[in-house]
Amino acid sequence: LNNEALGALRQEPLHGQVHFGIPTDYARTFLDRFLPRLRESFPGLTPRITCARSRTLREKVQSSELDIAVVTGEPRFPRERVLWSEKAAWYAPVGVPVDQETDLPLALFDANCILRDLCLGDLKQAGIPYHPVIASPDLNNVSAAVDAGFAVALLPESSVVDSSRVHPVDRDGLCNNHVLTMNLIHSTTLNSGFLEPLAQCIADTARAIGH
């Protein structure tokens, strides 16, 4: 009887407003696939979407301003549902010197984000001199600075579009094996009947776009 009751609940269509959070860096690709899938699976839902840096989204989930969000994982939050992971490495434009004697021209995130922390942590630990040449909260801008031959940067592998124009930096002290995880978190106020169907829809979208 319990199994039958749970099965009946799962078959009930979801209705109402749900507020989602999506990281800015993945917003365009994710929303192109997620919103059509959401409408098809749950036509009774009214989605609201907030795109922001992961740490901002995490704060909004904790304060119940968001119901559910995709965020970059951090060691201090070990028990989150992992959706996908990817490597982050240092990249430089082809032809730009990055030898041991050269200060690195750096494209840097200016927002409160884990990639900025990893970038500056690598440089500090290795004692590598650098000079910022561009700062932006947007991954596309940081990546474009590398593509244009303007700077080096620590980037997620998925952001490197043209591997003929950039290459991984081989310099002592710079880690090319960082792993970023993208995790699913939710507010404690989210209707419990919404959580698993929505989590599955988000996970299916991640798989559909190759994550």
SULVEN-V339425 format. One record per backbone hydrogen bond with DSSP energy under -0.5 kcal/mol. CO is the residue of the C=O (numbers start at 1). NH is the residue of the N-H. Records with the same first field share a line. If there is no record, write none. Layout:
BEGIN
CO: NH, NH
END
This chain:
BEGIN
1: 5
2: 6
3: 7
4: 8
5: 9
6: 10
7: 11
8: 12
9: 12
16: 46
18: 20, 48
19: 67, 68
20: 50
21: 70
22: 52
23: 26, 27
24: 27
26: 30
27: 31
28: 32
29: 33
30: 33, 34
31: 35
33: 37
34: 38
35: 39
36: 40
37: 41
38: 42
42: 45
44: 16
45: 47
46: 18
48: 20
50: 22, 52
52: 24
53: 57
54: 58
55: 59
56: 60
57: 61
58: 62
59: 63
60: 65, 66
61: 64
67: 187
68: 21
69: 185
71: 183
74: 77
80: 82
81: 184
84: 182
86: 180
87: 157
88: 178
89: 155
90: 169
91: 153
92: 167
93: 96
95: 97
99: 102
104: 106, 131
105: 152
106: 108, 133, 134
108: 136
111: 113
113: 117
114: 118
115: 119
116: 120
117: 121
118: 122
119: 123
120: 124
121: 125
122: 126
123: 127, 128
129: 104
131: 106
134: 108
136: 110
138: 142
139: 143
140: 144
141: 145
142: 146
143: 147
144: 148
145: 150, 151
146: 149
152: 107
153: 91, 155
155: 89
156: 159
157: 160
159: 161
161: 163
162: 165, 166
165: 94
167: 92
169: 171
171: 174
173: 175
178: 88, 180
180: 86
181: 73, 183
182: 83, 84
183: 71, 185
184: 81
185: 69
187: 190
191: 194, 195
192: 196
194: 198
195: 199
196: 200
197: 201
198: 202
199: 203
200: 204
201: 205
202: 206
203: 207
204: 208
205: 209
206: 211
207: 210
END
